[in-house]
């Protein structure tokens, strides 16, 4: 699975067919991380939610 074709989360949203990521030809692509910034935003949001949940959990 190392050669998995990257899918664009923005262009694929709401479509029945997945759209292939344009990578360096896309404004949302982060060269340094070799991934889409939408994935990074989602990842950071999940980490933020987990942190908030752990602070609110009674011990």
Helices and strands as residue ranges (DSSP letters): H 9-12, G 23-25, E 29-30, E 35-36, H 37-56
